[in-house]
């Protein structure tokens, strides 16, 4: 029984670190770990969630087990978050399937719950292009924004796949995107709307929203960390845009 509980603790910690890694709120991570531990009838535990690390202390039969795990990176993948919640709810509703569910949780990162790169490129470019139409309804503005944003997304995916520093990825992507949009804006004598619209796919919406939510729920350390990360990404976008605009001369 103790061996099974230890395995369950490892799995709960693994699920928590995946939630933290892929963009879940701190409160959501804590509640998911707590739910899994309670399913296994573990009531005496302490969970400490830091920006990149989870510390889990559990007391089982007068023995203390402490587990520490660190997230290797932070990115956004709501498909994995949704799948973890689905498996957790399945365990809660049907405890007999607990062993199968634990195996799925352990190997969830192998399920390839990612959108194809081409879909990411087209979807983000279309989103930026349609937003540009809210500011100025023009076919040429739409096309410039789409071309610049899709080109920037290609660069972003290539750099990310080569394990380049995330902040450097933002700066380079912002630079390439703005360079292309600025060139076409100057070439066709249109407004500057494509320049600002094309880089919207880089805006750190999830980190900033999570920072606000964590602040409201008294997870101040994580809120400050995520807020600073969002600010640094925003500064990276601005730096890339300024460099490209100064080169083109707009």
HUHU-V967464 format. One record per backbone hydrogen bond with DSSP energy under -0.5 kcal/mol. CO is the residue of the C=O (numbers start at 0). NH is the residue of the N-H. If there is no record, write none. Layout:
# HUHU-V967464
co & nh
CO & NH
CO & NH
This chain:
# HUHU-V967464
co & nh
0 & 4
1 & 5
2 & 6
3 & 7
4 & 8
5 & 9
6 & 10
7 & 11
8 & 12
9 & 13
10 & 14
11 & 15
12 & 16
13 & 17
14 & 18
15 & 19
16 & 20
17 & 21
18 & 23
19 & 22
20 & 74
21 & 76
24 & 28
25 & 29
26 & 30
27 & 31
28 & 32
29 & 33
30 & 34
31 & 35
32 & 36
33 & 37
34 & 38
35 & 39
36 & 41
37 & 40
40 & 42
42 & 44
43 & 58
45 & 56
46 & 48
47 & 49
47 & 54
51 & 70
52 & 49
53 & 55
53 & 68
54 & 47
55 & 57
55 & 66
56 & 45
57 & 59
57 & 64
59 & 62
62 & 59
62 & 64
64 & 57
66 & 55
68 & 53
74 & 76
76 & 80
77 & 81
78 & 82
79 & 83
80 & 84
81 & 85
82 & 86
83 & 87
84 & 88
85 & 89
86 & 90
87 & 91
88 & 92
89 & 93
93 & 96
94 & 97
96 & 100
97 & 101
98 & 102
99 & 103
100 & 104
101 & 105
102 & 106
104 & 107
106 & 109
107 & 110
111 & 113
115 & 118
115 & 119
116 & 120
117 & 121
118 & 122
119 & 123
120 & 124
121 & 125
122 & 126
123 & 127
124 & 128
125 & 129
126 & 130
127 & 131
128 & 132
129 & 133
130 & 133
130 & 134
131 & 134
131 & 135
135 & 137
137 & 141
138 & 142
139 & 143
140 & 144
141 & 145
142 & 146
143 & 147
144 & 148
145 & 149
146 & 150
147 & 151
148 & 152
149 & 153
150 & 154
151 & 155
152 & 156
153 & 157
154 & 158
155 & 159
156 & 160
157 & 161
158 & 163
159 & 162
164 & 168
165 & 169
166 & 170
167 & 171
168 & 172
169 & 173
170 & 174
171 & 175
172 & 176
173 & 177
174 & 178
175 & 179
176 & 180
177 & 181
178 & 182
179 & 183
180 & 184
181 & 185
182 & 186
183 & 187
184 & 188
184 & 189
190 & 193
191 & 194
191 & 195
192 & 196
193 & 197
196 & 199
198 & 201
199 & 202
202 & 204
203 & 207
204 & 208
205 & 209
206 & 210
207 & 211
208 & 212
209 & 213
210 & 214
211 & 215
212 & 216
213 & 218
214 & 217
217 & 219
218 & 222
219 & 223
220 & 224
221 & 225
222 & 226
223 & 227
224 & 228
225 & 229
226 & 230
227 & 231
228 & 232
229 & 233
230 & 234
231 & 235
232 & 236
233 & 237
234 & 238
235 & 239
236 & 240
237 & 241
238 & 242
239 & 243
240 & 244
241 & 245
242 & 246
243 & 247
244 & 248
244 & 249
